[in-house]
Amino acid sequence: MGQALELAAATAGAQDVPVGALVVAPDGGVVGRGHNVREELGDPTGHAEVVALREAAGVGGSWRLDGCTLVVTLEPCVMCAGAAMAARVERVVFGAWDPKAGACGSVWDLTRDPLATHVVDVVGGVLAEESAALLVDFFEGRRLR
């Protein structure tokens, strides 16, 4: 989670919400990294998780990320939770809960829906305060403008 926080913090001063994500292979190596680039690229799918999943798929040569863990500083939204499920990641570990758009247990629980074709193990609240602090600082700064 520390590396994901570093990726999120690297967006400081940018227009994108500071969220960082990693894909960790079963052997513990990092195979994908990402931070939000939605504003930077004008891409509605430019969330940190999607960026990291795309990089991991390219490194591994397959969209199937069996046994991998997605680590992200903010609870994934519906799109990102769905992307993790489509990529067949084994686990999602996230920092701050997202009470407005979270899809891993707070608003929805997409990743553990028994009707889903792939259920993902979820661990939430890891370094939640540090993750939330980045978001609070970002949004407070925007409100002051």
C-alpha positions, -999 to +999 in steps of 0.1 A: +000+000+000+030+023+006+039+022-031+003+029-041+002+059-017+034+072-034+018+069-068-013+088-056+009+115-040+027+119-073-004+135-088-001+164-063-007+196-082-025+178-111-062+180-119-067+143-112-079+129-079-049+114-061-055+077-063-027+051-068-029+014-077-006-016-081-010-051-094+011-075-074+019-109-090+016-141-069+054-141-064+051-106-048+065-086-077+048-055-089+036-060-125+014-030-130+013+006-116-011+034-122-025+067-109-056+086-121-052+101-155-088+109-164-083+147-165-048+145-179-058+123-209-095+132-211-102+095-207-133+085-187-117+051-180-084+067-168-087+055-132-056+042-114-069+007-112-076+004-150-042+019-158-025-006-135-045-036-148-037-026-184+000-024-176-001-058-158-018-075-187+008-061-211+037-073-189+022-108-185+010-111-220-025-120-209-056-102-197-060-130-171-043-119-140-050-151-120-035-151-085-027-113-087-037-087-061-049-052-070-038-027-043-054+007-045-056+037-022-094+042-026-122+016-027-128+008-064-159+022-082-182-001-102-161+002-134-128-006-116-143-034-095-157-048-127-124-045-145-107-064-116-133-091-118-129-093-156-091-096-152-097-125-128-076-109-100-077-130-068-078-101-043-085-064-040-068-045-011-078-009-007-072+020+017-100+045+021-136+035+019-157+054-007-192+061+007-203+077-025-192+053-052-175+023-036-183-011-052-163-034-028-186-032+002-197+004+010-223+013-016-223-019-036-205-052-031-199-061-067-167-081-061-184-106-038-218-109-055-227-146-056-242-142-090-209-130-105-188-153-127-157-144-106-158-135-070-129-115-056-115-115-020-116-080-006-096-064+022-105-028+029-092-001+053-055-007+049-037+026+057-071+042+054-062+073+072-032+080+050-052+073+019-081+095+030-058+124+039-046+126+003-082+130-008-091+155+019-061+177+010-069+175-027-106+184-023-099+211+003-075+227-021-100+227-049-127+243-027-103+272-019-100+281-055 
